[in-house]
Amino acid sequence: MTITTRSGFAAIALSLSVSAAAYAGWETTRWGMSPKESIAVLDGAVEHAPAGNEIYEQGGKKYAPLVKLSREIEGVPGQVSLLFDTDETLRFVMFNPADVAACDALGAALAERYGAADAVGAGAISISDWVDGAEVIKLTKVGSSVCNLSYSAN
């Protein structure tokens, strides 16, 4: 599988947030929903046919962004991808800001909302984690080139 640099770091964030499905979810979705169910409850969501380099693989399992929408998260505009497993069950939500330079503002807003993050970093890579009830929120930043935010079940 070929992964672009940005997708490669998204895969890192995804692999660090793999966990079992729960009843909670992101916005009006619930973990375990189908793509059609997710589209029905999210304004502006559309089906997406992912290219091969958009498929994430972790631990032998594949996750595909079958639903996409534009959204502002914490005041930062960007693209949301809902990732489904091979059974077309919602497992993750990935957000990429339209402007990677907004990553610090996004991190500050998340810290204000959820408190201090559990953070790790090495060189230009920083990963901040929050747990909010049944959700895990992970912000991954790589220098000034990559910023993605993921949500998954706790």
C-alpha positions, -999 to 999 in steps of 0.1 A, spaced: 0 0 0 14 34 -9 8 61 16 16 98 11 34 116 38 3 133 51 -17 100 50 13 82 66 11 103 96 -27 100 97 -21 63 98 2 67 128 -25 87 146 -51 61 136 -30 32 147 -25 49 181 -62 53 185 -75 18 176 -101 6 201 -134 -12 204 -167 2 193 -190 18 219 -224 33 219 -212 69 219 -200 85 187 -189 117 170 -215 145 167 -247 128 158 -231 95 147 -227 64 168 -197 40 166 -208 10 146 -231 29 122 -231 21 85 -221 47 59 -258 52 49 -268 57 86 -239 82 91 -249 102 60 -285 103 72 -276 119 105 -248 143 93 -257 175 74 -235 178 43 -221 143 45 -216 125 12 -204 91 1 -168 88 -9 -151 62 -30 -116 62 -16 -84 58 -37 -60 31 -27 -37 55 -9 -66 66 14 -71 31 29 -55 28 63 -42 -5 76 -34 -13 111 -29 -47 127 -41 -65 95 -73 -45 95 -83 -20 69 -102 12 74 -117 32 45 -130 68 44 -164 60 29 -181 93 41 -167 128 39 -179 163 48 -166 198 53 -169 210 89 -155 234 114 -141 219 146 -133 243 174 -136 271 149 -111 256 125 -125 247 90 -115 215 74 -124 181 59 -138 152 79 -134 116 69 -155 89 85 -134 56 85 -152 23 83 -138 -12 87 -143 -40 61 -178 -46 75 -187 -10 68 -189 -2 105 -179 33 117 -147 31 138 -129 64 135 -134 100 125 -104 119 110 -103 157 107 -77 176 86 -77 214 89 -79 233 56 -48 252 68 -22 232 86 -10 264 103 -43 263 123 -30 232 142 -17 251 172 -50 270 175 -69 237 172 -47 222 200 -53 252 222 -91 250 217 -91 213 225 -70 219 257 -95 246 267 -124 222 262 -109 190 275 -81 201 298 -44 192 297 -36 165 272 -15 135 277 13 145 252 43 128 237 67 141 211 99 133 193 115 159 170 89 175 149 62 150 158 38 158 187 8 137 197 -18 150 222 -45 127 236 -77 134 255 -103 111 268 -138 124 270 -162 98 284 -165 71 258 -143 89 232 -106 92 226 -94 124 209 -60 125 193 -42 155 177 -12 146 157 11 174 144 43 169 123 61 202 120 43 226 97 33 200 72 8 176 89 -21 182 113 -49 157 119 -74 151 146 -90 117 152 -119 106 173 -126 70 182 -143 49 209 -125 46 242 
